[in-house]
Amino acid sequence: MTASTLTTTQPLPDLNAAQLRVNEIFLSLQGESIKAGLPTVFIRLTGCPLRCHYCDTEYAFHDGDKHSVAGVIDQVRDYRTPHVCVTGGEPLAQRACLSLLTALCDAGYQVSLETSGAMDIAAVDTRVMKVLDLKTPASGESDRNLYGNLEQLGASDQIKFVICDRGDYDWAREQIAGRCLDRICQVLLSPSHEQLSPRVLADWILADRLPVRLQLQLHKYLWGDGPGH
């Protein structure tokens, strides 16, 4: 995709009226999902109804400025890369996120959405690659999972588990087998950073021949925690 294909010459209706509270917009390498390593523009929206014990983006719970959807797209265009990830917090906590996702797709971007699984994804544009984070028991928010969301996923989407301990792993393994998750889409298991050794999780996966992909948070190994990565 060339830069010229990322620009639309037609005005996008209502995008100046639709308002979002944005925590940050930045260029980095995608650290997770099957697109890990690709230069990507991240749009981090403010707010989240969950309070996971291992959360690494608490700064996005409240801080942010108002932007129109059109204004956000203008900023994204300046980075000149085709890959865009909408994340949070929980981006779907803002209704205008749906308009943003569709507008980004209409503008020619390859769009991914990182969502907790606690918000209904039925209205998300089908062109968006959804990375659905099913919350494990150690997160403290597993009772918020909306399992009906699994019916909205396609082969290009991903289901993610953040694993904190052996209990989380066993729970995730039961979910994968009982719900046939690997038949829906790619399943990703990620060790909670500095809480569970990646090697330990790798050994568990290999011992069980689990049909998943081990995922590390590449950005944290490169730059550590904090805004802008």
Rosetta blueprint (number, residue, H / E / L):
1 M L
2 T L
3 A H
4 S H
5 T H
6 L H
7 T L
8 T L
9 T L
10 Q L
11 P L
12 L L
13 P L
14 D L
15 L L
16 N L
17 A L
18 A L
19 Q E
20 L E
21 R E
22 V E
23 N E
24 E E
25 I E
26 F E
27 L E
28 S E
29 L E
30 Q L
31 G L
32 E L
33 S L
34 I L
35 K L
36 A L
37 G L
38 L L
39 P E
40 T E
41 V E
42 F E
43 I E
44 R E
45 L E
46 T L
47 G L
48 C L
49 P L
50 L L
51 R L
52 C L
53 H L
54 Y L
55 C L
56 D L
57 T L
58 E H
59 Y H
60 A H
61 F L
62 H L
63 D L
64 G L
65 D E
66 K E
67 H E
68 S E
69 V H
70 A H
71 G H
72 V H
73 I H
74 D H
75 Q H
76 V H
77 R H
78 D L
79 Y L
80 R L
81 T L
82 P L
83 H E
84 V E
85 C E
86 V E
87 T E
88 G L
89 G L
90 E L
91 P H
92 L H
93 A H
94 Q L
95 R L
96 A L
97 C H
98 L H
99 S H
100 L H
101 L H
102 T H
103 A H
104 L H
105 C H
106 D H
107 A L
108 G L
109 Y L
110 Q E
111 V E
112 S E
113 L E
114 E E
115 T E
116 S L
117 G L
118 A L
119 M L
120 D L
121 I L
122 A L
123 A L
124 V L
125 D L
126 T L
127 R L
128 V L
129 M E
130 K E
131 V E
132 L E
133 D E
134 L L
135 K L
136 T L
137 P H
138 A H
139 S H
140 G L
141 E L
142 S H
143 D H
144 R H
145 N L
146 L L
147 Y H
148 G H
149 N H
150 L H
151 E H
152 Q H
153 L L
154 G L
155 A L
156 S L
157 D L
158 Q E
159 I E
160 K E
161 F E
162 V E
163 I E
164 C L
165 D L
166 R H
167 G H
168 D H
169 Y H
170 D H
171 W H
172 A H
173 R H
174 E H
175 Q H
176 I H
177 A H
178 G H
179 R L
180 C L
181 L H
182 D H
183 R H
184 I L
185 C L
186 Q E
187 V E
188 L E
189 L E
190 S E
191 P E
192 S L
193 H L
194 E L
195 Q L
196 L L
197 S L
198 P H
199 R H
200 V H
201 L H
202 A H
203 D H
204 W H
205 I H
206 L H
207 A H
208 D H
209 R L
210 L L
211 P L
212 V L
213 R E
214 L E
215 Q L
216 L L
217 Q L
218 L H
219 H H
220 K H
221 Y H
222 L H
223 W H
224 G L
225 D L
226 G L
227 P L
228 G L
229 H L
